[in-house]
């Protein structure tokens, strides 16, 4: 009887220990599986952060035979023993694996951990201008910089305004009744290089007779000038807009607009949203209207064929400038302005009373001086640049 009782309890205890071990193993597996899912999701977020702002995902699909590795196997530091890999492939509904036409990509993040744990997270990602918020009212993609047409980025005796506060412009001709937009405040000026950031801050804080005459405000303290990791491919953005622009909106040999006459390149013939007329001895140029925004591409033609918008110029939509560009007088633009540098002599100069609502993107060019890709620009006099989500959303809806 004693042996029977001992054997019974021994069997009972052994069974309890066995099931306890099974429960521990199940709990461990559940824990590893949960951790792996979280690591895979973290990898997906890593992949998202590496996607540049462009319309399509062709550059993520050019490995030959997708899926293409976007993030190579990477250890996840907070969880020892876990790694993740992120790959991209075209939307399965697309006919060609390497050609994205619907701006949709499928990202797959695979996490691997101890005990052969493996979990996968997939997500469809779509890019569009509607969700695009530039890093700043004035964005500069360059590793070095130099002032355009002089020795300064901001002149010292007038009043430049660059604001990252979202602005809803009630009218283009008057900033006194502008109201606040719905989006959060962004930076006044953002660049991809601390060298450029420091050069701008050093000049900004070296004021005229001890007086800060300019306003570069937005996120952070004044001046709102910072570096960001969000790298926009300005050249690619310019190329995409060039491809999307109507042939009649491309002026590729320079253009000069003055206060008293119309350039020969612009006529009052359709499209009516691109026009010039002389009223009372003054010229008025239209580069898109509120009801018919346009993509307009202005390219430096070489020699004396630079881009000079000097006068009463109003525009809505997207304005691409390539080459030597000077914007001044009563310039008012509502939308996105992009400057592309394709030669060492190219620059962007905003002068006098030129105002911009939306966002301004400045690209760069390697001049071969050992300083990498360089931007050359100047914002002076009473130029004003306002971030406006309203203007950028108009770009998408049209």
C-alpha positions in Angstrom: 0.0 0.0 0.0 2.9 2.4 0.9 4.6 1.6 -2.4 1.3 2.2 -4.2 0.7 5.6 -2.6 4.4 6.6 -3.2 4.1 5.6 -6.8 0.8 7.4 -7.2 2.2 10.7 -5.8 5.4 10.3 -7.8 3.3 9.9 -11.0 1.2 12.9 -9.9 4.3 15.1 -9.2 6.0 14.0 -12.4 2.9 14.8 -14.4 2.6 18.2 -12.7 6.3 18.9 -13.5 5.8 17.8 -17.1 2.8 20.0 -17.7 4.5 22.9 -15.9 7.5 22.5 -18.3 5.1 22.4 -21.2 3.4 25.6 -19.9 6.8 27.3 -19.5 7.7 26.3 -23.1 4.4 27.6 -24.4 4.8 30.8 -22.5 8.4 31.2 -23.8 7.2 30.6 -27.4 4.4 33.1 -27.0 6.9 35.6 -25.6 9.4 35.0 -28.4 6.6 35.3 -31.0 5.3 38.5 -29.5 8.8 40.0 -29.4 9.5 38.9 -33.0 6.3 40.6 -34.2 7.4 43.8 -32.5 10.9 43.5 -34.0 9.4 42.9 -37.5 7.2 46.0 -37.0 10.2 48.0 -35.9 12.0 46.9 -39.1 9.0 48.0 -41.1 9.2 51.5 -39.6 12.9 51.5 -40.4 12.1 50.8 -44.0 9.5 53.5 -44.1 12.0 56.0 -42.8 14.4 55.2 -45.7 11.8 55.9 -48.4 12.5 59.3 -50.1 9.6 61.5 -51.2 9.0 60.7 -54.8 5.9 59.6 -56.8 7.0 56.1 -57.6 9.1 53.3 -56.1 11.2 52.4 -59.1 14.5 53.0 -57.3 13.4 50.4 -54.6 12.7 47.8 -57.3 15.8 48.1 -59.4 17.7 45.1 -58.0 17.0 43.0 -61.0 14.5 40.5 -59.6 12.3 41.9 -56.8 11.8 41.6 -53.9 14.7 43.9 -53.3 16.5 44.4 -50.0 15.7 47.8 -48.5 17.3 47.1 -45.1 19.9 44.3 -44.9 19.9 42.0 -41.9 20.2 44.3 -38.9 20.4 43.5 -35.2 17.7 45.0 -33.1 19.7 46.4 -30.1 16.9 46.5 -27.5 16.3 42.7 -27.9 19.5 40.6 -27.9 19.4 37.8 -30.4 16.8 39.4 -32.7 17.4 40.7 -36.3 15.2 42.0 -39.1 15.4 42.3 -42.8 13.2 44.5 -44.9 12.4 43.9 -48.6 10.3 45.7 -51.2 8.4 44.5 -54.2 5.9 46.0 -56.6 2.2 46.0 -55.9 1.1 42.4 -57.1 -1.5 44.0 -59.3 1.2 45.6 -61.4 2.2 43.8 -64.7 5.9 44.6 -64.5 7.7 43.8 -61.2 10.3 46.6 -61.7 8.0 49.4 -62.9 5.8 51.1 -60.3 3.0 53.0 -62.0 0.4 53.2 -59.2 2.8 54.6 -56.5 2.2 51.6 -54.3 4.9 49.3 -53.0 4.6 46.2 -50.7 7.2 46.1 -47.9 8.0 42.8 -46.1 9.8 42.9 -42.8 11.0 39.5 -41.5 12.3 39.2 -37.9 14.4 36.3 -36.7 15.1 35.4 -33.0 16.2 32.6 -30.6 14.8 29.1 -31.0 14.3 29.6 -34.7 11.6 32.2 -34.1 10.5 33.9 -37.3 7.7 36.4 -37.9 6.8 38.6 -40.9 4.9 41.9 -41.1 3.8 43.2 -44.5 2.4 46.6 -45.4 1.2 48.3 -48.5 2.7 51.8 -48.8 1.4 54.6 -51.0 3.1 57.9 -51.8 1.2 61.0 -52.8 1.7 64.7 -52.6 -1.4 65.0 -50.4 0.5 63.6 -47.5 3.7 65.5 -48.2 4.8 68.0 -45.6 8.2 69.5 -46.4 10.7 69.5 -43.6 10.7 73.3 -43.6 9.3 76.4 -45.4 12.8 76.5 -47.1 14.4 73.1 -47.6 18.1 72.8 -48.6 19.6 69.5 -49.8 23.3 70.1 -49.8 26.5 69.3 -48.0 28.0 72.8 -48.5 26.8 76.2 -49.5 27.8 79.6 -50.8 25.9 82.9 -51.1 24.6 83.7 -54.6 25.6 87.0 -56.3 27.4 88.4 -53.3 28.8 87.7 -49.9 25.7 87.0 -47.9 22.7 84.7 -47.6 20.5 87.4 -46.0 21.2 91.1 -46.4 21.8 93.1 -43.2 19.6 96.1 -43.6 16.1 94.9 -44.7 13.7 92.3 -43.3 13.4 88.8 -44.6 10.6 86.6 -43.3 10.7 82.8 -43.4 7.9 81.0 -41.4 7.3 77.4 -40.7 3.9 78.2 -39.2 1.1 76.8 -41.3 -0.4 79.7 -43.2 -3.8 79.9 -45.0 -3.3 82.8 -47.4 -6.6 84.6 -47.8 -5.3 86.7 -50.7 -1.9 86.6 -52.4 -1.5 90.4 -52.6 -1.8 91.1 -48.9 -0.2 89.2 -46.0 -2.0 91.2 -43.2 -5.1 89.0 -43.3 -3.4 85.6 -43.6 -4.8 83.1 -41.1 -3.3 80.0 -39.4 -3.6 76.7 -41.2 -4.5 73.3 -39.6 -1.2 71.6 -39.8 1.5 71.6 -37.0 4.4 74.1 -37.2 7.5 73.0 -39.1 11.0 74.5 -39.3 11.7 77.8 -41.0 14.8 76.5 -42.7 16.0 72.9 -42.8 19.1 71.5 -44.4 20.7 68.1 -44.6 24.1 69.3 -43.5 25.3 70.8 -40.2 27.9 72.8 -42.2 25.2 74.6 -44.1 23.1 75.0 -40.9 26.0 76.6 -39.0 26.8 78.9 -41.9 23.3 80.2 -42.0 23.0 80.6 -38.2 26.3 82.4 -38.0 25.3 84.9 -40.5 21.8 85.3 -39.1 23.1 86.0 -35.6 25.7 88.5 -36.9 23.2 91.3 -37.2 23.2 94.8 -38.6 24.2 97.3 -35.8 23.2 94.7 -33.2 19.6 94.4 -34.5 18.1 91.2 -35.7 16.1 92.5 -38.7 15.0 89.1 -40.1 12.4 86.6 -38.9 13.2 82.9 -39.4 10.6 81.3 -37.1 8.9 77.9 -36.7 9.8 74.8 -34.7 12.3 75.5 -31.9 13.8 78.8 -31.0 14.7 81.6 -33.3 16.3 81.3 -35.7 14.4 78.1 -36.7 17.3 76.7 -38.7 18.1 73.0 -38.3 19.4 69.8 -39.9 17.0 67.0 -40.8 17.4 63.4 -41.8 14.5 63.5 -44.2 16.4 63.7 -47.5 14.3 64.8 -50.5 15.7 64.0 -53.9 15.1 67.5 -55.3 16.5 66.6 -58.8 14.1 63.7 -59.0 11.2 65.9 -57.9 12.1 68.4 -60.6 12.3 65.7 -63.2 8.9 64.2 -62.3 7.3 67.6 -62.5 9.0 68.2 -65.9 7.6 65.0 -67.2 4.1 65.9 -65.9 4.1 69.5 -67.2 2.3 70.3 -70.5 4.6 71.0 -73.4 3.4 74.6 -73.6 4.4 75.2 -70.0 8.1 74.4 -70.5 10.3 77.4 -71.2 13.8 75.9 -71.8 15.8 78.9 -73.1 15.6 81.3 -70.3 12.9 83.9 -69.7 13.0 87.6 -68.8 9.9 89.3 -67.3 10.1 93.0 -66.6 7.6 95.6 -65.3 6.7 97.2 -68.6 6.6 94.5 -71.3 5.7 90.9 -72.0 8.4 88.3 -72.8 8.0 86.9 -76.3 7.8 83.3 -74.9 4.5 84.0 -73.1 1.4 84.8 -75.1 -2.3 85.2 -74.2 -3.2 82.1 -76.3 -4.3 78.9 -74.6 -3.7 77.6 -72.0 -5.2 80.8 -70.6 -3.7 80.1 -67.2 -0.3 81.0 -68.7 -0.5 84.6 -69.9 0.9 88.1 -69.9 -0.8 91.4 -70.5 0.2 95.1 -70.2 -2.2 97.3 -68.2 -1.5 101.0 -67.6 2.1 100.6 -68.8 2.8 97.7 -66.4 3.1 94.0 -67.4 1.1 91.3 -65.5 2.3 87.7 -65.9 0.1 84.7 -64.8 1.7 81.3 -64.2 -1.4 79.4 -63.2 -4.6 80.6 -61.5 -6.5 79.6 -58.4 -9.1 77.8 -60.6 -6.5 76.3 -63.0 -3.1 75.7 -61.3 -0.3 74.8 -63.6 3.1 73.1 -63.6 5.5 75.6 -65.1 9.1 74.7 -65.9 11.6 77.5 -66.5 15.1 76.6 -67.6 18.2 78.7 -68.0 19.1 78.9 -71.7 22.8 79.7 -71.2 24.6 82.9 -71.9 22.3 85.8 -71.2 19.3 83.4 -71.2 18.9 83.2 -67.5 15.6 83.3 -65.5 14.6 86.8 -64.4 11.1 87.3 -63.0 11.0 91.0 -62.4 7.6 92.5 -62.2 4.0 91.6 -61.4 4.1 87.8 -61.5 1.4 85.7 -59.9 1.3 81.9 -60.0 -0.6 78.9 -58.6 0.6 75.3 -58.7 4.2 74.2 -59.2 7.1 76.3 -60.4 10.4 74.5 -61.3 13.4 76.7 -61.8 16.6 75.2 -63.4 19.8 77.3 -63.6 20.4 81.0 -62.8 17.2 82.2 -61.3 16.4 85.7 -59.9 12.9 86.3 -58.4 12.0 89.8 -57.4 9.5 92.7 -57.4 5.9 91.9 -56.8 6.2 88.1 -57.2 3.5 86.0 -55.6 3.4 82.2 -55.9 1.0 79.8 -54.2 2.2 76.2 -54.2 5.5 74.4 -54.5 8.7 76.1 -55.9 11.7 73.8 -56.7 15.2 75.0 -57.8 17.5 72.6 -59.6 21.2 73.2 -60.0 22.7 71.6 -63.0 25.9 73.7 -63.4 28.4 75.4 -61.1 27.1 78.9 -62.1 23.5 78.2 -61.1 21.9 80.0 -58.2 18.6 81.0 -56.6 18.1 84.6 -55.6 14.9 85.9 -54.0 14.8 89.7 -53.8 12.7 92.7 -53.1 9.0 91.8 -52.4 9.0 88.2 -53.7 6.5 86.1 -51.6 5.9 82.4 -51.6 3.1 80.4 -50.0 3.6 76.6 -49.7 7.2 75.4 -49.8 10.5 76.1 -51.4 13.0 73.3 -52.2 16.6 74.0 -53.2 18.7 71.3 -54.9 22.5 71.2 -55.2 25.4 70.5 -57.6 28.9 69.2 -57.2 31.1 72.0 -58.5 34.3 69.8 -58.3 35.9 71.9 -55.6 36.1 69.1 -53.1 33.2 70.4 -51.1 30.6 68.0 -52.4 27.2 69.0 -53.6 26.8 72.7 -53.0 23.8 75.1 -53.0 24.1 78.8 -53.9 21.3 81.0 -52.9 20.3 84.4 -51.4 17.1 85.6 -49.8 17.2 89.3 -49.3 15.2 92.6 -49.0 11.6 91.9 -48.0 11.3 88.4 -49.4 8.7 86.2 -47.6 8.4 82.4 -47.5 5.4 80.9 -45.7 4.8 77.2 -45.3 1.2 76.5 -46.3 -0.5 73.1 -46.2 -3.4 74.6 -48.2 -1.1 75.4 -51.1 0.5 72.0 -51.1 -2.8 70.2 -50.9 -3.9 72.2 -54.0 -1.0 70.7 -55.8 -2.3 67.2 -55.1 -6.0 67.9 -55.9 -5.1 69.4 -59.3 
